Amino acid sequence: METTKAEGTLREAAGAVKETVGSLTGDAGLQIEGKVDELRGKAQQLCGDAVGLARDAMSTRPLAVLAGATALGFVIGALWAGKRDRDE
């Protein structure tokens, strides 16, 4: 988890640098690439946070997590079945 967050922080910082260099040189492609890397880094950090929260919840309330996962699976299955019926 910490590795993912650390990698995300590094990717975000590298993206910000890349975006700044692109801005200074007038390279729109490098600016966009930097922004994409920056957003990927933020997303990676959020993923690390989500994993940490899931681990904490699983260790403190395993039955509640199991019930939530079951309900989510049921909803996804119902939505998927409804979509299949409309496609036919």
Residue frames as qw, qx, qy, qz and C-alpha x, y, z in Angstrom:
[[0.000, 0.887, 0.463, 0.000, 0.00, 0.00, 0.00],
 [0.274, -0.833, 0.098, 0.471, 2.72, 2.47, 0.96],
 [0.450, -0.141, 0.594, 0.651, 4.68, 1.53, -2.16],
 [0.252, 0.618, 0.645, 0.372, 1.69, 2.36, -4.35],
 [0.111, -0.954, -0.244, 0.135, 1.19, 5.70, -2.63],
 [0.419, -0.635, 0.317, 0.566, 4.90, 6.52, -2.87],
 [0.421, 0.137, 0.661, 0.605, 4.98, 5.60, -6.55],
 [0.130, 0.803, 0.550, 0.189, 1.90, 7.74, -7.09],
 [0.246, -0.901, -0.033, 0.356, 3.53, 10.70, -5.36],
 [0.433, -0.381, 0.507, 0.641, 6.66, 10.33, -7.51],
 [0.339, 0.405, 0.698, 0.483, 4.61, 9.98, -10.69],
 [0.007, 0.915, 0.403, -0.030, 2.57, 13.06, -9.77],
 [0.314, -0.792, 0.179, 0.492, 5.73, 15.10, -9.12],
 [0.430, -0.121, 0.639, 0.627, 7.36, 13.93, -12.35],
 [0.252, 0.645, 0.656, 0.301, 4.20, 14.81, -14.24],
 [0.099, -0.947, -0.195, 0.236, 4.17, 18.30, -12.76],
 [0.373, -0.572, 0.415, 0.602, 7.80, 18.80, -13.79],
 [0.391, 0.189, 0.731, 0.527, 7.07, 17.49, -17.28],
 [0.137, 0.828, 0.536, 0.090, 4.07, 19.79, -17.58],
 [0.209, -0.889, 0.032, 0.406, 6.13, 22.80, -16.48],
 [0.399, -0.324, 0.583, 0.629, 8.92, 21.99, -18.95],
 [0.316, 0.466, 0.725, 0.397, 6.35, 21.64, -21.71],
 [0.005, 0.927, 0.355, -0.119, 4.85, 24.98, -20.74],
 [0.298, -0.763, 0.244, 0.519, 8.25, 26.70, -20.76],
 [0.327, -0.200, 0.698, 0.604, 9.27, 25.22, -24.11],
 [0.495, 0.348, -0.114, -0.788, 5.86, 25.66, -25.70],
 [0.244, 0.101, -0.930, -0.255, 5.50, 21.93, -26.31],
 [0.666, -0.173, 0.042, -0.725, 1.78, 21.20, -25.96],
 [0.838, 0.035, -0.529, -0.126, 2.35, 17.43, -26.25],
 [0.450, 0.139, -0.676, 0.567, 4.75, 17.45, -23.31],
 [0.301, -0.218, 0.320, -0.872, 2.32, 19.56, -21.29],
 [0.812, -0.101, -0.188, -0.543, -0.50, 17.08, -21.91],
 [0.761, 0.102, -0.620, 0.160, 1.77, 14.12, -21.18],
 [0.179, 0.223, -0.600, 0.747, 2.79, 15.76, -17.90],
 [0.530, -0.187, 0.172, -0.809, -0.80, 16.41, -16.91],
 [0.866, -0.021, -0.404, -0.295, -1.71, 12.79, -17.68],
 [0.597, 0.134, -0.671, 0.418, 1.18, 11.53, -15.54],
 [0.105, -0.240, 0.452, -0.853, 0.15, 13.89, -12.76],
 [0.721, -0.137, -0.011, -0.679, -3.43, 12.60, -12.81],
 [0.831, 0.059, -0.552, -0.028, -2.23, 8.99, -12.95],
 [0.335, 0.214, -0.661, 0.636, -0.14, 9.66, -9.85],
 [0.400, -0.194, 0.317, -0.838, -3.13, 11.10, -8.00],
 [0.848, -0.038, -0.259, -0.461, -5.26, 8.12, -9.04],
 [0.695, 0.147, -0.662, 0.241, -2.56, 5.72, -7.85],
 [0.035, 0.217, -0.593, 0.775, -2.47, 7.47, -4.47],
 [0.638, -0.124, 0.098, -0.753, -6.26, 7.23, -4.18],
 [0.848, 0.060, -0.492, -0.186, -6.07, 3.53, -5.02],
 [0.445, 0.188, -0.707, 0.516, -3.52, 3.05, -2.25],
 [0.279, -0.177, 0.418, -0.846, -5.83, 4.87, 0.17],
 [0.787, -0.044, -0.171, -0.591, -8.78, 2.72, -0.89],
 [0.742, 0.109, -0.654, 0.098, -6.79, -0.47, -0.36],
 [0.175, 0.185, -0.657, 0.709, -5.84, 0.70, 3.11],
 [0.514, -0.116, 0.218, -0.821, -9.44, 1.49, 3.99],
 [0.841, 0.026, -0.391, -0.374, -10.61, -1.87, 2.68],
 [0.581, 0.145, -0.726, 0.339, -7.98, -3.70, 4.74],
 [0.078, -0.161, 0.552, -0.815, -8.92, -1.79, 7.87],
 [0.678, -0.059, 0.017, -0.733, -12.62, -2.43, 7.34],
 [0.806, 0.088, -0.560, -0.169, -12.03, -6.11, 6.65],
 [0.433, 0.129, -0.745, 0.491, -10.04, -6.57, 9.84],
 [0.162, -0.046, 0.513, -0.842, -12.51, -4.70, 12.07],
 [0.629, 0.255, 0.374, -0.632, -15.87, -5.67, 10.50],
 [0.100, -0.181, 0.879, 0.431, -15.51, -8.71, 8.24],
 [0.251, 0.460, 0.850, -0.055, -19.21, -9.59, 8.17],
 [0.230, 0.800, 0.206, -0.514, -20.24, -6.07, 7.21],
 [0.055, 0.566, -0.580, -0.583, -17.71, -6.09, 4.37],
 [0.174, 0.066, 0.956, 0.228, -18.96, -9.50, 3.22],
 [0.273, 0.652, 0.654, -0.271, -22.57, -8.26, 3.26],
 [0.175, 0.784, -0.097, -0.587, -21.60, -5.16, 1.29],
 [0.034, -0.376, 0.783, 0.495, -19.71, -7.20, -1.30],
 [0.236, 0.303, 0.922, 0.044, -22.67, -9.56, -1.66],
 [0.265, 0.766, 0.415, -0.413, -25.10, -6.67, -2.14],
 [0.105, 0.695, -0.383, -0.600, -22.80, -5.06, -4.69],
 [0.131, -0.133, 0.914, 0.359, -22.52, -8.35, -6.59],
 [0.282, 0.524, 0.790, -0.143, -26.29, -8.72, -6.61],
 [0.233, 0.813, 0.128, -0.518, -26.78, -5.18, -7.97],
 [0.035, 0.543, -0.631, -0.552, -24.16, -5.65, -10.69],
 [0.200, 0.096, 0.956, 0.191, -25.72, -8.99, -11.67],
 [0.296, 0.668, 0.617, -0.291, -29.19, -7.45, -11.84],
 [0.190, 0.785, -0.151, -0.570, -27.95, -4.56, -13.99],
 [0.064, -0.368, 0.811, 0.450, -26.08, -6.93, -16.27],
 [0.264, 0.314, 0.911, 0.033, -29.09, -9.21, -16.67],
 [0.285, 0.768, 0.372, -0.436, -31.30, -6.21, -17.46],
 [0.120, 0.683, -0.434, -0.575, -28.88, -5.05, -20.14],
 [0.162, -0.117, 0.930, 0.310, -28.75, -8.52, -21.69],
 [0.326, 0.529, 0.763, -0.179, -32.55, -8.65, -21.87],
 [0.270, 0.817, 0.078, -0.504, -32.68, -5.32, -23.73],
 [0.021, -0.546, 0.663, 0.513, -29.99, -6.41, -26.20],
 [0.279, 0.099, 0.939, 0.174, -31.94, -9.47, -27.31]]
